[in-house]
């Protein structure tokens, strides 16, 4: 493989990482350049390292960019297709880990609801339930976020199937036409 396509793809990835860092800077300010990032999200205070946030955003933007680039090139460029597939698998793994974390919070919230909701805060529960307290059928943020991430994973898998199908189709067309060259 020639050096020029690898250099071009490296520049694309570095540019996308720089754009992701800029977006994170606009969202979080100078906190993104510190070792720890504090995020206050829906009654929960998250403390995480800054680098995974930047790299996750970079992976999402890179996957979308490379998916568009691969489709405009008709899936004939091997480096683009390979990077698209690797980024797609990386996103599936990242979202699986995020789903595991969300499941933990969902389970924690379910345990609070299972305790009857009449917890006095000092380890004592009111039993039987007070007549004035009604059962609430509330919207569960953690379940909704989990289902949204599962839907995003399904879209990524379908996109990867499309990329691989068209990539293989372009290879077989080039081989049957006798046009096999460096682009495949």
NULUMSE-389306 format. One record per atom (N, C-alpha, C): atom name; x, y, z. Coordinates in nm, 3 decimals. Example, Ala and Ser with C-alpha at 12.3 -4.5 7.8 and 13.67 -1.06 7.14 Angstrom:
<rs>
R  a      xx      yy      zz
R  N   1.319  -0.569   0.780
R CA   1.230  -0.450   0.780
R  C   1.320  -0.330   0.780
R  N   1.285  -0.225   0.708
R CA   1.367  -0.106   0.714
R  C   1.290   0.003   0.787
</rs>
This chain:
<rs>
R  a      xx      yy      zz
R  N   0.084  -0.116   0.000
R CA   0.000   0.000   0.000
R  C   0.089   0.124   0.000
R  N   0.043   0.225  -0.068
R CA   0.121   0.347  -0.080
R  C   0.111   0.430   0.048
R  N   0.204   0.521   0.064
R CA   0.212   0.604   0.184
R  C   0.111   0.719   0.181
R  N   0.081   0.772   0.062
R CA  -0.006   0.888   0.052
R  C  -0.147   0.862   0.107
R  N  -0.215   0.750   0.074
R CA  -0.348   0.728   0.132
R  C  -0.345   0.717   0.285
R  N  -0.240   0.656   0.340
R CA  -0.231   0.646   0.485
R  C  -0.211   0.783   0.549
R  N  -0.134   0.868   0.484
R CA  -0.113   1.004   0.534
R  C  -0.243   1.084   0.530
R  N  -0.318   1.068   0.423
R CA  -0.446   1.139   0.410
R  C  -0.542   1.094   0.519
R  N  -0.552   0.963   0.541
R CA  -0.644   0.912   0.644
R  C  -0.599   0.954   0.784
R  N  -0.470   0.959   0.808
R CA  -0.419   1.005   0.937
R  C  -0.453   1.152   0.959
R  N  -0.442   1.233   0.855
R CA  -0.479   1.374   0.866
R  C  -0.628   1.391   0.893
R  N  -0.710   1.309   0.828
R CA  -0.854   1.312   0.853
R  C  -0.883   1.281   1.000
R  N  -0.822   1.175   1.052
R CA  -0.846   1.135   1.191
R  C  -0.797   1.240   1.290
R  N  -0.681   1.300   1.263
R CA  -0.630   1.405   1.351
R  C  -0.718   1.529   1.348
R  N  -0.769   1.564   1.230
R CA  -0.858   1.679   1.218
R  C  -0.988   1.655   1.295
R  N  -1.042   1.534   1.282
R CA  -1.165   1.502   1.354
R  C  -1.142   1.504   1.505
R  N  -1.027   1.456   1.550
R CA  -0.995   1.459   1.693
R  C  -0.983   1.604   1.741
R  N  -0.923   1.690   1.660
R CA  -0.912   1.832   1.697
R  C  -1.050   1.897   1.704
R  N  -1.137   1.865   1.609
R CA  -1.273   1.919   1.612
R  C  -1.348   1.869   1.735
R  N  -1.330   1.743   1.770
R CA  -1.394   1.686   1.889
R  C  -1.346   1.755   2.016
R  N  -1.217   1.783   2.022
R CA  -1.162   1.854   2.137
R  C  -1.221   1.995   2.145
R  N  -1.236   2.060   2.031
R CA  -1.296   2.193   2.028
R  C  -1.441   2.189   2.075
R  N  -1.517   2.090   2.030
R CA  -1.656   2.076   2.072
R  C  -1.664   2.053   2.223
R  N  -1.578   1.967   2.275
R CA  -1.575   1.942   2.420
R  C  -1.536   2.069   2.496
R  N  -1.445   2.146   2.441
R CA  -1.406   2.272   2.505
R  C  -1.524   2.369   2.508
R  N  -1.602   2.374   2.399
R CA  -1.718   2.462   2.397
R  C  -1.826   2.416   2.494
R  N  -1.838   2.284   2.514
R CA  -1.939   2.231   2.606
R  C  -1.898   2.242   2.753
R  N  -1.773   2.208   2.783
R CA  -1.729   2.197   2.922
R  C  -1.632   2.305   2.966
R  N  -1.583   2.386   2.875
R CA  -1.488   2.490   2.911
R  C  -1.350   2.433   2.940
R  N  -1.277   2.499   3.028
R CA  -1.141   2.457   3.061
R  C  -1.137   2.326   3.139
R  N  -1.251   2.280   3.190
R CA  -1.257   2.154   3.266
R  C  -1.211   2.036   3.180
R  N  -1.228   2.045   3.050
R CA  -1.194   1.933   2.962
R  C  -1.044   1.909   2.958
R  N  -0.964   2.010   2.989
R CA  -0.820   1.994   2.985
R  C  -0.761   1.951   3.119
R  N  -0.846   1.940   3.220
R CA  -0.801   1.890   3.349
R  C  -0.809   1.738   3.348
R  N  -0.752   1.676   3.450
R CA  -0.750   1.530   3.457
R  C  -0.890   1.472   3.476
R  N  -0.972   1.537   3.558
R CA  -1.106   1.488   3.588
R  C  -1.210   1.585   3.532
R  N  -1.321   1.527   3.486
R CA  -1.431   1.605   3.433
R  C  -1.553   1.579   3.519
R  N  -1.616   1.684   3.569
R CA  -1.734   1.672   3.655
R  C  -1.857   1.703   3.571
R  N  -1.952   1.609   3.568
R CA  -2.075   1.626   3.491
R  C  -2.193   1.606   3.585
R  N  -2.280   1.705   3.593
R CA  -2.401   1.695   3.674
R  C  -2.516   1.662   3.579
R  N  -2.567   1.539   3.588
R CA  -2.667   1.492   3.493
R  C  -2.783   1.428   3.567
R  N  -2.899   1.490   3.564
R CA  -3.024   1.431   3.612
R  C  -3.010   1.369   3.752
R  N  -2.989   1.448   3.851
R CA  -2.976   1.405   3.991
R  C  -2.853   1.320   4.017
R  N  -2.764   1.310   3.924
R CA  -2.645   1.228   3.942
R  C  -2.522   1.313   3.908
R  N  -2.420   1.297   3.987
R CA  -2.297   1.372   3.967
R  C  -2.190   1.275   3.921
R  N  -2.150   1.285   3.794
R CA  -2.049   1.197   3.738
R  C  -1.912   1.264   3.745
R  N  -1.814   1.187   3.783
R CA  -1.675   1.232   3.777
R  C  -1.603   1.130   3.691
R  N  -1.547   1.175   3.581
R CA  -1.480   1.085   3.488
R  C  -1.353   1.153   3.437
R  N  -1.271   1.075   3.374
R CA  -1.152   1.133   3.312
R  C  -1.193   1.204   3.183
R  N  -1.117   1.303   3.145
R CA  -1.151   1.383   3.028
R  C  -1.123   1.312   2.896
R  N  -1.015   1.235   2.890
R CA  -0.974   1.172   2.764
R  C  -1.081   1.079   2.706
R  N  -1.147   0.992   2.784
R CA  -1.250   0.907   2.724
R  C  -1.366   0.984   2.664
R  N  -1.399   1.098   2.721
R CA  -1.508   1.180   2.666
R  C  -1.468   1.233   2.529
R  N  -1.346   1.283   2.518
R CA  -1.298   1.335   2.389
R  C  -1.289   1.224   2.286
R  N  -1.233   1.110   2.324
R CA  -1.215   1.001   2.228
R  C  -1.348   0.936   2.188
R  N  -1.445   0.933   2.278
R CA  -1.576   0.880   2.241
R  C  -1.643   0.972   2.140
R  N  -1.637   1.102   2.165
R CA  -1.694   1.197   2.069
R  C  -1.620   1.190   1.936
R  N  -1.488   1.175   1.941
R CA  -1.409   1.163   1.818
R  C  -1.446   1.036   1.742
R  N  -1.471   0.927   1.813
R CA  -1.510   0.802   1.746
R  C  -1.646   0.816   1.679
R  N  -1.739   0.883   1.745
R CA  -1.873   0.902   1.686
R  C  -1.863   0.989   1.561
R  N  -1.794   1.102   1.571
R CA  -1.781   1.192   1.455
R  C  -1.702   1.124   1.344
R  N  -1.598   1.050   1.378
R CA  -1.517   0.980   1.277
R  C  -1.600   0.875   1.205
R  N  -1.680   0.799   1.280
R CA  -1.762   0.696   1.216
R  C  -1.860   0.757   1.117
R  N  -1.927   0.863   1.158
R CA  -2.023   0.928   1.068
R  C  -1.951   0.985   0.945
R  N  -1.837   1.050   0.968
R CA  -1.760   1.108   0.857
R  C  -1.713   1.000   0.760
R  N  -1.656   0.892   0.813
R CA  -1.605   0.786   0.727
R  C  -1.718   0.708   0.659
R  N  -1.833   0.699   0.722
R CA  -1.947   0.635   0.657
R  C  -1.991   0.717   0.535
R  N  -1.993   0.847   0.550
R CA  -2.029   0.934   0.438
R  C  -1.921   0.929   0.330
R  N  -1.794   0.934   0.372
R CA  -1.685   0.928   0.273
R  C  -1.685   0.796   0.197
R  N  -1.710   0.686   0.267
R CA  -1.711   0.555   0.200
R  C  -1.824   0.547   0.098
R  N  -1.941   0.601   0.134
R CA  -2.052   0.594   0.040
R  C  -2.030   0.685  -0.081
R  N  -1.963   0.800  -0.062
R CA  -1.937   0.887  -0.176
R  C  -1.831   0.827  -0.269
R  N  -1.740   0.748  -0.216
R CA  -1.638   0.681  -0.298
R  C  -1.686   0.545  -0.350
R  N  -1.811   0.513  -0.326
R CA  -1.873   0.387  -0.370
R  C  -1.803   0.264  -0.312
R  N  -1.751   0.278  -0.191
R CA  -1.693   0.167  -0.114
R  C  -1.576   0.099  -0.186
R  N  -1.500   0.175  -0.262
R CA  -1.389   0.116  -0.337
R  C  -1.253   0.136  -0.271
R  N  -1.242   0.229  -0.177
R CA  -1.113   0.256  -0.114
R  C  -1.098   0.173   0.013
R  N  -0.997   0.088   0.012
R CA  -0.976  -0.006   0.122
R  C  -0.949   0.064   0.256
R  N  -0.862   0.166   0.263
R CA  -0.837   0.229   0.394
R  C  -0.963   0.291   0.456
R  N  -1.044   0.357   0.375
R CA  -1.167   0.417   0.427
R  C  -1.263   0.311   0.480
R  N  -1.281   0.204   0.403
R CA  -1.371   0.099   0.446
R  C  -1.322   0.030   0.572
R  N  -1.193   0.006   0.579
R CA  -1.135  -0.060   0.696
R  C  -1.149   0.028   0.821
R  N  -1.121   0.156   0.807
R CA  -1.136   0.248   0.921
R  C  -1.282   0.258   0.963
R  N  -1.374   0.259   0.867
R CA  -1.517   0.264   0.899
R  C  -1.558   0.142   0.980
R  N  -1.514   0.023   0.938
R CA  -1.550  -0.099   1.009
R  C  -1.489  -0.100   1.150
R  N  -1.363  -0.061   1.162
R CA  -1.298  -0.059   1.294
R  C  -1.367   0.041   1.387
R  N  -1.399   0.159   1.335
R CA  -1.468   0.258   1.418
R  C  -1.608   0.211   1.457
R  N  -1.677   0.142   1.367
R CA  -1.809   0.089   1.400
R  C  -1.803  -0.014   1.511
R  N  -1.706  -0.105   1.504
R CA  -1.690  -0.206   1.609
R  C  -1.652  -0.138   1.741
R  N  -1.566  -0.038   1.734
R CA  -1.527   0.037   1.854
R  C  -1.648   0.105   1.918
R  N  -1.735   0.164   1.837
R CA  -1.854   0.229   1.890
R  C  -1.950   0.128   1.953
R  N  -1.963   0.011   1.892
R CA  -2.049  -0.092   1.950
R  C  -1.997  -0.132   2.088
R  N  -1.866  -0.149   2.100
R CA  -1.808  -0.185   2.231
R  C  -1.827  -0.071   2.331
R  N  -1.803   0.053   2.289
R CA  -1.821   0.168   2.380
R  C  -1.965   0.180   2.427
R  N  -2.060   0.165   2.335
R CA  -2.200   0.176   2.374
R  C  -2.243   0.058   2.461
R  N  -2.184  -0.059   2.440
R CA  -2.214  -0.174   2.527
R  C  -2.169  -0.145   2.670
R  N  -2.053  -0.085   2.685
R CA  -2.005  -0.049   2.818
R  C  -2.095   0.058   2.881
R  N  -2.138   0.153   2.801
R CA  -2.227   0.257   2.852
R  C  -2.362   0.199   2.892
R  N  -2.412   0.102   2.817
R CA  -2.537   0.036   2.853
R  C  -2.522  -0.038   2.985
R  N  -2.407  -0.099   3.008
R CA  -2.383  -0.168   3.136
R  C  -2.388  -0.069   3.252
R  N  -2.330   0.049   3.234
R CA  -2.333   0.151   3.339
R  C  -2.477   0.199   3.361
R  N  -2.550   0.224   3.253
R CA  -2.688   0.269   3.266
R  C  -2.775   0.162   3.332
R  N  -2.748   0.036   3.305
R CA  -2.823  -0.072   3.369
R  C  -2.802  -0.071   3.519
R  N  -2.681  -0.039   3.561
R CA  -2.653  -0.029   3.705
R  C  -2.739   0.080   3.769
R  N  -2.746   0.197   3.705
R CA  -2.827   0.305   3.760
R  C  -2.975   0.270   3.756
R  N  -3.018   0.202   3.651
R CA  -3.156   0.160   3.641
R  C  -3.191   0.062   3.752
R  N  -3.101  -0.031   3.780
R CA  -3.123  -0.128   3.888
R  C  -3.127  -0.059   4.023
R  N  -3.041   0.039   4.042
R CA  -3.039   0.114   4.168
R  C  -3.171   0.188   4.189
R  N  -3.223   0.247   4.082
R CA  -3.350   0.317   4.092
R  C  -3.464   0.219   4.116
R  N  -3.459   0.103   4.053
R CA  -3.562   0.002   4.073
R  C  -3.562  -0.048   4.218
R  N  -3.444  -0.061   4.277
R CA  -3.437  -0.105   4.417
R  C  -3.499   0.001   4.509
R  N  -3.481   0.128   4.477
R CA  -3.546   0.233   4.556
R  C  -3.697   0.224   4.545
R  N  -3.747   0.198   4.425
R CA  -3.891   0.187   4.406
R  C  -3.945   0.060   4.471
R  N  -3.865  -0.046   4.472
R CA  -3.908  -0.173   4.531
R  C  -3.924  -0.160   4.681
R  N  -3.849  -0.071   4.742
R CA  -3.857  -0.054   4.887
R  C  -3.987   0.012   4.928
R  N  -4.071   0.044   4.832
R CA  -4.203   0.098   4.864
R  C  -4.213   0.248   4.849
R  N  -4.102   0.314   4.839
R CA  -4.106   0.458   4.822
R  C  -4.138   0.532   4.951
R  N  -4.164   0.459   5.060
R CA  -4.195   0.521   5.187
R  C  -4.077   0.513   5.282
R  N  -3.961   0.528   5.230
R CA  -3.840   0.521   5.311
R  C  -3.826   0.653   5.386
R  N  -3.805   0.642   5.516
R CA  -3.790   0.763   5.597
R  C  -3.649   0.818   5.595
R  N  -3.557   0.748   5.531
R CA  -3.421   0.798   5.518
R  C  -3.328   0.751   5.627
R  N  -3.380   0.691   5.733
R CA  -3.294   0.644   5.841
R  C  -3.298   0.492   5.853
R  N  -3.340   0.425   5.748
R CA  -3.345   0.279   5.750
R  C  -3.483   0.225   5.783
R  N  -3.577   0.311   5.822
R CA  -3.711   0.268   5.856
R  C  -3.804   0.292   5.738
R  N  -3.894   0.200   5.716
R CA  -3.996   0.215   5.613
R  C  -4.133   0.220   5.677
R  N  -4.223   0.297   5.618
R CA  -4.360   0.303   5.665
R  C  -4.432   0.183   5.606
R  N  -4.492   0.101   5.692
R CA  -4.562  -0.017   5.644
R  C  -4.689  -0.033   5.725
R  N  -4.803  -0.050   5.670
R CA  -4.832  -0.055   5.527
R  C  -4.823   0.084   5.465
R  N  -4.830   0.085   5.333
R CA  -4.817   0.212   5.263
R  C  -4.924   0.310   5.306
R  N  -4.886   0.435   5.309
R CA  -4.982   0.538   5.343
R  C  -5.086   0.548   5.232
R  N  -5.209   0.574   5.271
R CA  -5.318   0.580   5.173
R  C  -5.304   0.701   5.082
R  N  -5.239   0.804   5.129
R CA  -5.228   0.925   5.047
R  C  -5.119   0.914   4.941
R  N  -5.029   0.820   4.959
R CA  -4.922   0.803   4.862
R  C  -4.974   0.715   4.749
R  N  -4.974   0.768   4.630
R CA  -5.023   0.692   4.515
R  C  -4.906   0.635   4.438
R  N  -4.927   0.519   4.377
R CA  -4.824   0.461   4.292
R  C  -4.809   0.548   4.168
R  N  -4.686   0.579   4.137
R CA  -4.659   0.663   4.021
R  C  -4.606   0.576   3.909
R  N  -4.656   0.599   3.793
R CA  -4.604   0.534   3.675
R  C  -4.516   0.637   3.604
R  N  -4.395   0.654   3.658
R CA  -4.307   0.760   3.611
R  C  -4.224   0.715   3.491
R  N  -4.181   0.813   3.418
R CA  -4.090   0.791   3.307
R  C  -3.953   0.757   3.365
R  N  -3.894   0.647   3.322
R CA  -3.764   0.604   3.373
R  C  -3.656   0.646   3.273
R  N  -3.579   0.745   3.311
R CA  -3.474   0.798   3.224
R  C  -3.373   0.692   3.186
R  N  -3.334   0.607   3.281
R CA  -3.228   0.509   3.257
R  C  -3.272   0.403   3.157
R  N  -3.398   0.360   3.166
R CA  -3.448   0.263   3.068
R  C  -3.454   0.324   2.929
R  N  -3.502   0.448   2.921
R CA  -3.511   0.515   2.791
R  C  -3.373   0.532   2.729
R  N  -3.275   0.572   2.810
R CA  -3.139   0.590   2.758
R  C  -3.081   0.457   2.711
R  N  -3.110   0.349   2.784
R CA  -3.062   0.217   2.743
R  C  -3.122   0.176   2.609
R  N  -3.252   0.197   2.593
R CA  -3.316   0.160   2.467
R  C  -3.268   0.246   2.350
R  N  -3.242   0.372   2.376
R CA  -3.189   0.459   2.271
R  C  -3.050   0.412   2.228
R  N  -2.966   0.376   2.324
R CA  -2.832   0.325   2.290
R  C  -2.840   0.192   2.216
R  N  -2.935   0.107   2.252
R CA  -2.953  -0.019   2.178
R  C  -2.997   0.009   2.035
R  N  -3.083   0.107   2.017
R CA  -3.127   0.145   1.882
R  C  -3.009   0.200   1.801
R  N  -2.926   0.281   1.864
R CA  -2.807   0.334   1.796
R  C  -2.713   0.221   1.757
R  N  -2.696   0.122   1.847
R CA  -2.612   0.007   1.814
R  C  -2.668  -0.069   1.694
R  N  -2.799  -0.085   1.688
R CA  -2.860  -0.155   1.575
R  C  -2.835  -0.079   1.445
R  N  -2.844   0.053   1.449
R CA  -2.817   0.135   1.330
R  C  -2.671   0.120   1.288
R  N  -2.580   0.116   1.385
R CA  -2.437   0.099   1.353
R  C  -2.413  -0.037   1.289
R  N  -2.476  -0.142   1.343
R CA  -2.459  -0.276   1.286
R  C  -2.512  -0.281   1.144
R  N  -2.629  -0.221   1.120
R CA  -2.684  -0.218   0.984
R  C  -2.594  -0.138   0.889
R  N  -2.537  -0.029   0.938
R CA  -2.445   0.050   0.856
R  C  -2.320  -0.030   0.822
R  N  -2.268  -0.105   0.920
R CA  -2.151  -0.189   0.894
R  C  -2.183  -0.299   0.794
R  N  -2.302  -0.357   0.805
R CA  -2.342  -0.459   0.707
R  C  -2.348  -0.400   0.566
R  N  -2.401  -0.278   0.556
R CA  -2.408  -0.213   0.425
R  C  -2.269  -0.185   0.370
R  N  -2.179  -0.134   0.454
R CA  -2.042  -0.105   0.410
R  C  -1.974  -0.233   0.363
R  N  -1.983  -0.338   0.443
R CA  -1.917  -0.464   0.407
R  C  -1.977  -0.526   0.282
R  N  -2.109  -0.517   0.267
R CA  -2.174  -0.572   0.148
R  C  -2.126  -0.499   0.022
R  N  -2.131  -0.366   0.025
R CA  -2.089  -0.289  -0.093
R  C  -1.939  -0.301  -0.118
R  N  -1.861  -0.312  -0.012
R CA  -1.716  -0.329  -0.027
R  C  -1.687  -0.462  -0.096
R  N  -1.751  -0.568  -0.052
R CA  -1.734  -0.698  -0.117
R  C  -1.787  -0.698  -0.259
R  N  -1.898  -0.630  -0.280
R CA  -1.955  -0.622  -0.414
R  C  -1.862  -0.546  -0.508
R  N  -1.799  -0.440  -0.460
R CA  -1.707  -0.365  -0.546
R  C  -1.581  -0.446  -0.575
R  N  -1.539  -0.529  -0.479
R CA  -1.423  -0.617  -0.503
R  C  -1.455  -0.721  -0.609
R  N  -1.573  -0.785  -0.596
R CA  -1.607  -0.890  -0.692
R  C  -1.630  -0.834  -0.831
R  N  -1.685  -0.714  -0.842
R CA  -1.703  -0.650  -0.972
R  C  -1.569  -0.617  -1.035
R  N  -1.476  -0.568  -0.955
R CA  -1.343  -0.533  -1.007
R  C  -1.268  -0.658  -1.050
R  N  -1.281  -0.766  -0.976
R CA  -1.212  -0.891  -1.012
R  C  -1.271  -0.949  -1.139
R  N  -1.405  -0.949  -1.150
R CA  -1.467  -1.006  -1.270
R  C  -1.442  -0.921  -1.394
R  N  -1.425  -0.791  -1.377
R CA  -1.396  -0.704  -1.490
R  C  -1.247  -0.698  -1.521
R  N  -1.165  -0.758  -1.438
R CA  -1.021  -0.754  -1.459
R  C  -0.960  -0.620  -1.425
R  N  -1.026  -0.544  -1.338
R CA  -0.979  -0.411  -1.304
R  C  -0.917  -0.404  -1.165
R  N  -0.870  -0.515  -1.115
R CA  -0.814  -0.518  -0.980
R  C  -0.690  -0.429  -0.974
R  N  -0.694  -0.332  -0.884
R CA  -0.580  -0.241  -0.869
R  C  -0.560  -0.208  -0.722
R  N  -0.485  -0.104  -0.691
R CA  -0.451  -0.069  -0.553
R  C  -0.569  -0.016  -0.473
R  N  -0.677   0.025  -0.538
R CA  -0.790   0.082  -0.466
R  C  -0.869  -0.024  -0.391
R  N  -0.849  -0.150  -0.421
R CA  -0.931  -0.255  -0.359
R  C  -0.856  -0.321  -0.248
</rs>
